[in-house]
Each structure stands twice: as structure tokens, then as C-alpha cells.
Amino acid sequence: MSDTLYQGAALILPLVMAIVFHEVAHGYVARLLGDSTADDMGRLTLNPLRHVDPVGTVILPGMLALAHMPVFGWAKPVPVVPRQLRNPRRDMMLVALAGPGSNLVLAALGAVVLGLMVRLADGAPAGPIVGFVALNLFNFLSINVFLALFNLLPIPPFDGSHVVEGLLPRRLAAAYAGIRRTGFMLVLLLLVVLPQVIPGFDPVGRLVGPPVDWVLGHYLRLADLVANA
């Protein structure tokens, strides 16, 4: 297996799992706060076929990762009807934060499992299967951390934009929400197009990279603590 195929194969499953849990967390918290739309539509399931968008969940993120570009993607949106929430402005912030929060929890679980795997290996040489599983776990940990922090960017349609909306005064929030109509094009422009045409233009590396490295370092220390317990 070529290195590209090997890396890609170790990326797909962690990526799909991270995105699916992220979306289900949005819908689950919405249900807790009064909006059962996602549940009524059968979207509170971990079955990836109900959430995966072939282009946004697999093809585009995989291509970006293999090209060493910022990895982002999307699943089929879990429907949330703000007016059905008990406190729409506050609750939309909580629904938005549920996605990144679920990824941070998954990253912690990944770190623990990775540490247990190292502990059980007890210094023995890793075979190809063990090495592949370890790479999947490391990717799972890294992707969840990146997905959590990346989604907190205050750019529509990312989760961080809903938090900003909830914190702004109502008039400013309405104006800010208007950006959502062109949000996806803005994301492509800032994260894909401009970095290719302007040398040194790297908003993800400058804004997201340092906190991702910091948080990932703490999770890796957790894995090390488990491995050496």
C-alpha cells in the first residue's frame, strides 16, 4: 500500500466518527432544550449513513488533509428550529457548543485508549496492524481537537458564529446573521483560495494552530500518564 493510501485509510474512519458525533451532539442538546426536530427526523443516531455527505465528510476533507491544507468539512446538517427552543438566544449557543464539546470528550477518550494501547504493548515492536490502529487513534485524537477549535471560529456557518449571535445585542445579532447567506463562500475564500494566491496568508495556522497544538499537547500528556500508570 502506498503511503498516500495508507494515510488516507487511517484518516477516513476517525474523520467520519468525529463529524457524526459532532452533529448528533447538536441534535441531542436541542432535544434536551425543547426542539425535537432532529429526533423526529431520525437524526439522533450514530449510523453514519444518516449524516455523511460524501463530498463534505469524506472527499473534500481527505483531499485537504493529504494536500497538507486546513481540513474542514461538513455532514448533512442536523435540523434545529430555534423558535422551538425554550430560550432561543441562549439555547442556540448551547446547541452550537455541544458539537465542539463532544469532540473534546472524544479526544479525551482517544487519548486514554492510545495510552492503554501503549501500556499493553509494553515496549514490544509494533506490527503493521497495531501500527495502523495506533495511527487511527492518533488521527482520531488530532481531528477531534482540530474540529472542536476550528468550529469555534466566529465565521458563519461555524458553531462559533452562533455563540457570537447569542452574545451580541439583538440588532447587531440580526446584522451579523445576514453574513450566513454567504458564509460558505467566505470560508472557501479565506481558508482555501487566498492562502494559495497570497504567500504567508494562513489564518488557520495563525489563529487555530497555536491553541490546537496547546490542547493536543495536554491530551498527549494524558495518553502518556495512562501509558505509564
Beta strands, then each sheet from edge to edge (+ up, - down):
end
